């Protein structure tokens, strides 16, 4: 009975949005704006959601979600335009698309490639939405059994795993970035006893670090500095003829679509990983399982389908831990978490109780956002491509102004600008030293959850740590954290490799 009630809520939300002209325009407009952010190198989905978050402050929650989800879906898809037409990925998530998309455009099949991209992105988003609506309630029910011990370990594990999986260099750099964000989150009065910490006598710090200025500073300012430093010059876009979805090609590659979507959902559900890794893993898996792997990199449609299906399916996967545990699964989901908190909704296990219809409303918005993305992709592609000819020097001042206005608009506080600028400069310097920024931001967001629950657990147990090893779920989380840390220690790696070699040697003999 509950299933049909929830299904009714899902379709009722869709019907209500489709009958409202303002909502339809918002869906199409936000999706179109997202495509532009994805298409312009340097303007990412993360940055687009961050800037749009500041403009949704006066909206109600559902309207804000419509704008933000549409921007998110459109930006992840939009990165494929420059990847295919000028061989410059608009976003990291579309990097794998360029391997086969650009060769197709060079031989005159740019329209065909964009048609495949649009359709694959639509299918991937829908499958991600189905996964969200199927798995999120199960995870939320399990999370309702958590106590303060489990919530602290879960938040700490989210920071550790995001640092582990997002570090291109030494993994400890990701951990350092996450712990730095955790340290920043302790600034202000603590949530249990209201004692001021690390405020240095500055009244504005007593309320803690605002999330939105940190988000904008950490992602917008480094992008602006890098674009100005590199003076990015775009190549000439290849002409396209007509965009038609290649349904027969989609049918022929159905097994690749399903596998890529499952890869995208699975990787998206891991906190802090993101769409770019999903695209590369799916591309590599499809190439290895394809009967003609030698065609990849030369304009193979299956390569485009694999990459675009996975990175858009990753959106639904990234929202699963966000909605159920309050832990974002990708950098844009980090921004979305900040937006939800800005509108008074704290995602987590209790959201199914406090907001029982939220999950199904979110899935309905995802379904319509994917449809809006497909419509924009089919009918507006030739016009979107013209935006690629606009020099980056025109867009950078606009992004800068929006960043400043967005940070100031939150509480109309000039102190937010004093916070945004140094955070942005520090994030840029950390990025230059190959420290990932996502763990830092995740640390700022998950820090209050870790801090409050650790202090509460210790207060209840009168300082005893035995609670961490007396509960089964707590023990499992502790083991997961220890294994994650140990797996990156060279001595541990050598030992496990030796054990594996001995085991395989015995089996062979």
C-alpha positions in Angstrom: 0.0 0.0 0.0 2.8 2.4 0.9 4.4 1.7 -2.5 1.3 2.9 -4.4 1.0 5.9 -2.1 4.6 6.9 -2.8 4.1 6.3 -6.5 1.1 8.5 -6.4 3.2 11.2 -4.8 5.8 10.8 -7.5 3.3 11.3 -10.4 1.3 13.9 -8.6 4.5 16.0 -8.2 5.3 15.6 -11.9 1.7 16.5 -12.9 1.8 19.6 -10.6 5.1 20.8 -12.1 4.0 20.2 -15.8 0.8 22.2 -15.3 2.7 25.2 -14.0 4.1 27.4 -16.8 6.6 29.0 -14.4 8.0 25.6 -13.3 8.3 24.4 -16.9 10.2 27.6 -17.8 12.4 27.2 -14.8 13.2 23.6 -15.7 14.1 24.5 -19.3 16.0 27.6 -18.3 18.0 26.1 -15.5 18.8 23.1 -17.7 19.9 25.4 -20.5 22.1 27.4 -18.1 23.6 24.2 -16.8 24.5 23.1 -20.4 26.3 26.4 -20.9 28.2 26.0 -17.7 29.2 22.5 -18.7 30.1 23.5 -22.2 32.4 26.3 -21.3 35.8 24.9 -20.1 36.5 26.2 -16.6 32.8 26.5 -15.6 31.9 23.3 -14.0 28.7 21.7 -12.7 30.0 22.3 -9.1 30.5 26.0 -9.8 27.1 26.3 -11.5 25.2 24.8 -8.6 27.2 26.9 -6.2 26.4 30.2 -7.9 22.8 29.2 -8.5 22.4 28.3 -4.8 22.9 31.9 -3.8 20.1 33.0 -6.2 17.6 30.5 -4.7 17.7 31.9 -1.2 14.3 33.5 -1.4 12.6 30.5 -3.1 10.7 27.7 -1.5 12.5 24.4 -1.2 10.8 22.7 -4.2 11.4 25.6 -6.5 15.0 25.8 -5.4 15.4 22.0 -6.0 14.0 22.3 -9.5 16.5 25.0 -10.4 19.5 23.2 -8.8 18.8 19.7 -10.1 18.2 21.0 -13.6 21.4 22.9 -13.5 23.3 19.8 -12.1 21.9 17.5 -14.8 22.4 20.0 -17.6 26.0 20.8 -16.6 27.1 17.2 -16.4 25.7 16.6 -19.9 26.9 20.0 -21.3 30.6 19.0 -20.9 30.2 16.7 -23.9 29.8 19.6 -26.4 33.4 20.9 -26.4 34.6 17.4 -25.9 33.1 16.3 -29.2 33.4 19.5 -31.2 36.8 21.0 -30.2 38.4 18.2 -28.2 38.5 20.2 -25.0 36.3 18.6 -22.2 34.0 21.2 -20.7 34.1 19.2 -17.5 36.3 16.5 -16.1 33.3 14.1 -16.3 33.3 14.5 -20.2 37.0 13.8 -20.6 36.4 10.2 -21.7 33.8 11.3 -24.2 36.4 13.3 -26.2 38.3 10.1 -27.0 35.7 8.9 -29.5 33.5 12.0 -29.8 36.1 14.2 -31.4 37.1 11.6 -34.0 33.4 11.2 -35.0 33.1 15.0 -35.4 36.3 15.2 -37.5 34.8 12.7 -40.0 31.5 14.7 -40.2 29.5 12.8 -37.6 29.4 15.5 -35.0 25.6 15.7 -35.0 25.4 11.9 -34.7 27.8 12.0 -31.7 25.8 14.7 -30.0 22.6 12.8 -30.6 24.1 9.7 -28.9 25.4 11.9 -26.1 22.0 13.5 -25.4 20.1 10.2 -25.5 22.7 8.3 -23.4 22.8 11.1 -20.8 18.9 11.0 -20.6 18.9 7.3 -20.1 21.7 7.4 -17.5 19.9 10.1 -15.5 16.6 8.1 -15.5 18.4 4.9 -14.3 20.1 6.9 -11.6 16.7 8.2 -10.5 15.3 4.7 -10.4 18.3 3.6 -8.2 17.7 6.5 -5.9 14.1 5.7 -5.4 14.8 2.0 -4.9 17.8 2.0 -2.6 17.5 5.2 -0.6 14.6 4.0 1.6 16.5 0.8 2.5 19.6 2.7 3.5 17.6 5.2 5.5 15.8 2.5 7.4 19.1 0.9 8.3 20.6 4.3 9.3 17.7 4.9 11.7 19.4 2.3 14.0 22.4 4.6 14.3 23.4 6.2 17.6 25.9 9.0 18.3 28.8 6.5 18.0 27.8 5.4 14.5 27.1 9.0 13.3 30.5 10.2 14.3 32.3 7.2 12.7 30.1 7.6 9.5 31.0 11.3 9.2 34.7 10.6 9.8 34.6 7.7 7.3 33.1 10.0 4.7 36.0 12.4 5.1 38.6 9.7 5.0 37.1 7.9 2.0 36.7 11.1 0.0 40.3 12.0 0.7 41.4 8.5 -0.3 39.5 8.5 -3.6 40.0 12.0 -4.8 43.8 12.3 -4.4 45.7 12.3 -7.7 49.0 12.5 -5.8 49.8 11.0 -2.4 46.7 9.9 -0.6 47.6 11.5 2.7 47.1 14.9 0.9 43.4 14.1 0.6 43.3 13.2 4.3 45.1 16.4 5.3 42.6 18.4 3.2 39.7 16.6 4.9 41.0 17.1 8.4 41.7 20.8 7.6 38.0 21.1 6.7 37.1 19.3 9.9 39.2 21.8 11.8 37.5 24.7 10.2 34.1 23.3 11.2 35.0 23.5 14.9 35.2 27.3 14.7 32.4 29.0 16.7 30.3 28.0 19.7 30.0 24.3 20.1 26.5 22.9 19.6 26.1 21.2 23.0 27.5 23.7 25.6 27.7 26.9 23.5 31.3 27.5 24.4 33.2 29.7 21.9 36.1 28.0 20.2 38.8 29.5 18.0 36.8 32.7 17.5 39.8 35.0 18.5 37.3 37.5 19.9 35.7 38.0 16.5 31.9 38.2 17.0 31.1 37.1 13.4 32.9 33.7 14.0 30.8 32.8 17.0 28.1 31.4 14.7 30.6 29.2 13.0 31.9 29.1 9.4 29.1 29.6 6.8 29.1 26.8 4.3 28.1 28.8 1.2 31.1 31.3 1.2 33.4 28.3 1.8 31.8 26.5 -1.2 32.0 29.4 -3.5 35.5 30.4 -2.4 36.9 26.8 -2.6 35.6 26.1 -6.1 35.0 29.5 -7.9 38.1 31.4 -7.0 40.6 28.7 -8.1 38.8 28.3 -11.4 38.9 32.0 -12.0 42.6 32.2 -11.2 43.5 29.2 -13.3 41.5 30.5 -16.3 43.2 33.9 -16.1 46.6 32.3 -15.6 46.3 29.9 -18.5 44.5 32.3 -20.8 42.5 29.5 -22.2 41.9 29.8 -26.0 39.2 27.6 -27.5 39.7 25.9 -30.8 37.3 26.2 -33.8 34.2 24.0 -33.4 33.6 21.5 -36.1 30.4 22.1 -38.1 27.4 19.9 -37.4 24.6 19.0 -39.7 21.5 17.6 -37.9 21.1 16.0 -34.5 19.0 12.9 -34.3 19.0 10.3 -31.5 20.5 7.1 -32.8 17.9 4.8 -31.4 19.1 1.7 -33.3 22.6 2.3 -32.0 21.2 2.7 -28.5 19.4 -0.7 -28.9 22.5 -2.4 -30.2 24.5 -1.1 -27.2 21.8 -1.8 -24.6 24.0 -4.1 -22.5 26.7 -1.4 -22.4 24.1 1.1 -21.3 22.9 -1.0 -18.4 26.4 -1.9 -17.2 27.6 1.7 -17.5 24.5 3.0 -15.6 25.2 0.5 -12.8 28.8 1.5 -12.7 27.8 5.2 -12.5 25.3 4.6 -9.7 27.8 2.5 -7.7 30.6 5.0 -8.0 28.3 7.9 -7.4 27.2 6.3 -4.1 30.8 6.4 -2.8 31.3 9.7 -1.0 33.5 12.3 -2.7 34.3 10.4 -5.9 32.2 12.0 -8.6 31.2 11.8 -12.3 34.6 12.0 -13.9 35.8 8.7 -12.3 32.5 7.1 -13.2 33.0 8.1 -16.9 36.6 6.7 -17.1 35.8 3.4 -15.3 32.8 2.8 -17.5 34.7 3.7 -20.6 37.5 1.3 -19.7 35.1 -1.5 -18.8 33.2 -1.1 -22.1 36.4 -1.1 -24.1 37.7 -4.3 -22.4 34.4 -6.1 -22.9 33.8 -4.9 -26.5 34.3 -7.4 -29.4 36.4 -4.7 -31.2 38.4 -2.8 -28.6 40.8 -1.6 -31.4 38.0 0.8 -32.6 38.0 2.8 -29.4 39.7 6.1 -29.7 38.8 6.2 -33.4 35.2 7.2 -33.2 33.4 4.2 -31.6 29.8 5.1 -30.6 30.0 2.6 -27.7 32.7 4.7 -26.1 30.5 7.8 -26.1 27.5 5.9 -24.8 29.5 4.3 -22.0 31.0 7.6 -20.7 27.8 9.7 -20.9 25.5 7.0 -19.5 27.8 6.5 -16.5 28.5 10.2 -15.6 24.8 11.1 -15.7 23.8 7.9 -13.8 26.3 9.0 -11.2 24.0 11.9 -10.3 21.4 9.6 -8.8 24.1 7.5 -7.2 25.6 10.6 -5.6 22.2 11.6 -4.2 21.7 8.3 -2.4 24.2 8.9 0.5 23.3 12.6 0.4 19.6 12.0 1.1 20.0 9.0 3.5 23.2 9.8 5.4 23.8 13.5 4.8 27.1 12.6 3.0 27.4 14.0 -0.6 28.6 11.5 -3.2 30.2 14.1 -5.6 31.5 17.7 -5.6 28.2 19.0 -7.1 26.3 17.1 -4.5 28.4 18.9 -1.9 26.9 22.1 -3.2 23.5 20.6 -3.2 23.8 19.7 0.4 24.8 23.2 1.3 21.7 24.5 -0.6 19.4 22.1 1.3 20.8 23.2 4.6 20.4 26.8 3.5 16.7 26.1 3.0 16.3 24.5 6.4 16.4 20.8 5.4 19.1 18.6 6.9 19.4 15.4 4.9 20.0 12.2 6.8 18.2 9.2 8.2 15.4 11.3 9.8 14.5 12.9 6.6 12.1 10.0 5.8 10.2 10.9 9.0 10.4 14.7 9.0 9.9 15.0 5.2 8.3 11.7 4.1 7.5 13.0 0.5 10.9 14.6 0.0 12.6 11.6 -1.8 9.8 11.1 -4.3 9.5 14.8 -5.0 13.3 14.8 -5.6 13.0 11.9 -8.0 10.1 13.5 -9.8 12.3 16.6 -10.3 15.2 14.5 -11.6 12.9 12.8 -14.1 11.7 16.2 -15.4 15.2 17.7 -15.3 16.5 14.8 -17.5 13.6 15.4 -19.9 14.4 19.2 -20.0 18.0 18.3 -20.7 17.0 16.1 -23.6 14.7 18.7 -25.1 17.4 21.4 -24.9 19.9 19.0 -26.3 17.7 18.1 -29.3 16.5 21.5 -30.2 19.0 24.1 -28.9 22.4 22.4 -29.6 23.3 24.5 -32.6 22.7 27.7 -30.6 24.5 26.4 -27.5 27.6 25.7 -29.6 27.8 29.4 -30.5 28.5 30.1 -26.8 31.8 28.3 -27.3 33.0 31.1 -29.5 32.6 33.7 -26.7 36.0 34.4 -25.2 36.6 33.3 -21.6 37.5 36.8 -20.7 33.9 37.8 -21.0 32.6 35.1 -18.7 35.2 35.4 -16.0 34.1 38.9 -14.8 30.5 37.7 -14.7 31.5 34.6 -12.6 33.5 36.8 -10.3 30.7 39.3 -9.7 28.2 36.4 -9.1 30.6 34.9 -6.6 30.9 38.1 -4.7 27.2 38.9 -4.8 26.3 35.4 -3.8 28.5 35.3 -0.7 27.4 38.7 0.4 23.7 38.0 -0.2 23.8 35.3 2.5 22.9 37.4 5.5 24.0 40.6 3.8 27.3 40.2 5.6 30.5 41.7 4.3 32.3 39.2 6.6 31.3 36.5 4.2 33.5 38.1 1.6 36.4 38.2 4.0 35.8 34.5 4.5 35.3 33.6 0.8 38.5 35.3 -0.5 41.1 33.7 1.8 39.4 30.3 1.5 39.6 30.6 -2.2 43.2 31.6 -2.2 44.1 28.7 0.2 42.1 26.3 -2.0 44.0 27.5 -5.1 47.4 27.1 -3.4 46.4 23.6 -2.1 45.3 22.7 -5.6 48.6 23.8 -7.0 50.3 21.4 -4.6 47.9 18.6 -5.7 45.8 18.7 -2.6 42.2 17.8 -3.5 39.6 20.4 -2.6 36.5 18.2 -2.3 37.6 16.6 1.0 38.2 20.0 2.5 34.6 21.1 1.7 33.2 17.8 2.8 35.1 18.2 6.1 33.5 21.6 6.6 30.0 20.2 6.0 30.4 16.9 7.9 32.5 18.4 10.7 29.5 19.6 12.9 27.9 16.1 12.6 31.2 14.5 13.7 31.9 17.0 16.5 28.4 17.0 18.0 28.0 13.2 18.0 31.5 12.5 19.4 30.9 15.0 22.2 27.5 13.6 22.9 28.7 10.0 23.0 31.5 10.9 25.4 29.2 12.9 27.6 26.7 10.0 27.8 29.4 7.4 28.5 31.3 9.7 30.9 34.4 9.7 28.8 34.5 6.0 28.1 35.4 4.8 24.5 34.0 1.3 25.0 30.8 2.2 23.1 32.8 2.2 19.9 33.6 -1.5 20.2 30.4 -2.7 21.9 28.0 -2.1 18.9 28.1 -4.2 15.7 27.6 -1.3 13.3 30.2 0.8 15.1 32.7 -2.1 14.9 32.1 -2.4 11.1 32.6 1.3 10.6 35.8 1.2 12.6 37.1 -1.7 10.6 36.2 0.1 7.4 38.2 3.2 8.5 41.2 1.1 9.6 41.2 -0.9 6.3 40.9 2.3 4.3 43.9 3.8 6.1 46.0 0.6 6.1 45.4 0.0 2.4 47.4 3.1 1.6 50.4 2.2 3.8 53.3 0.8 1.6 54.2 -1.9 4.1 50.5 -3.1 4.2 50.4 -3.1 0.4 53.6 -5.2 0.2 52.2 -7.7 2.7 48.9 -8.1 1.0 50.6 -8.5 -2.4 52.8 -11.2 -1.0 49.8 -13.0 0.5 48.0 -12.8 -2.8 51.0 -14.2 -4.7 51.3 -17.1 -2.3 47.6 -17.9 -2.5 47.6 -17.8 -6.3 50.8 -19.9 -6.4 49.2 -22.6 -4.3 46.1 -22.7 -6.5 48.2 -22.9 -9.6 50.2 -25.8 -8.2 
